[in-house]
Amino acid sequence: LMQQIGQQGVLAQPTPPTRELLADDPLGYIEKEATYRDEMGAYQAQRQQLEQQHRETQLAQGNAQKANLEMQMSELTKAIPDFGDKDKAQNMKDKLLKQGINEGYTSDEMSSIVDHRAMKVLHKAMLYDQMMAGKSTVEAKLKKARPLIKAGAKKQPDSASKANAKRM
């Protein structure tokens, strides 16, 4: 079909003979009417073939897209195991959606992401942001904490001399 269209082109819709031709040349009108019916039959047959091929192409593209989506989901499950657990998957999806929106993506852009690598990068960005948010609380706790004394630490010389002075 594609070779035929390439050679002949897409057929244009034929035009029927006019009533004026019937009045002027009845035999010419009959010939034109027969030609019109033949051309219309070929035109409709080509349209049906094109529509059938279009449906088949859409079906093949849909199947390929579905297979790609399944493959990407399996890769995503390998990269982020929480997506394999149905209980945790929705929570993780919501967190990544929120992270993407915080990074400047729209909801439509986020819903159109299919590549597992993009989701993996968003996950890493989310973990980094969580780590950086937690770092300030850790630093505050470290400032409040007592200094660390190692086990078996040496006694300071002042305390040793004080102990000797008390013995005497």
Steps between C-alpha positions, in 0.01 A plus 500: 500500500778744590678422171176553314445834673863593433461428130145621442449732793191525712196503281299819503128475553342491151243757398168386357391615153285811491134525401599741223694219335186286508307771315782571252640150440297208642744233374797693640315526831449122512869444427603753765256342748655155443851644535392681816366179654821312417716778644279526808530124558881519474502808725289328768708182479819700549346690794402173664849361450653814648266487799577131555872566481461795739316277752769232471774760548328643807455151645868419441607830657272437798648152550854636472421779747347250743805274475730798557296611801520149652876487440548846655290398801713189554817712476348749745419218741863387481629854557248595773370184671215689672320505164479120514295511822141605429463654846810718470470575126219754529676683784826507301314621191344785700838598645665501157211700353543758777877505444453555126258784558747654748767477228280691253319228305129532431256222590457422129875469451527275803218274380665464158833373638552144381878460527612329821822702498308826550317350796830375641649850477192648672534237773864592554411870510230425756744303717758777471248765602393286796861455600571873477187583701605252769857632507400824670328313784804277542728802518275659764508181706878482468536852641290403802682171560769456765856455380596145428739338751684198376514191714829470689583863442812632665457692818598858483829586671335750733281235652799265548700769682199587716461135593871482604466819700208357695697186589774696660 
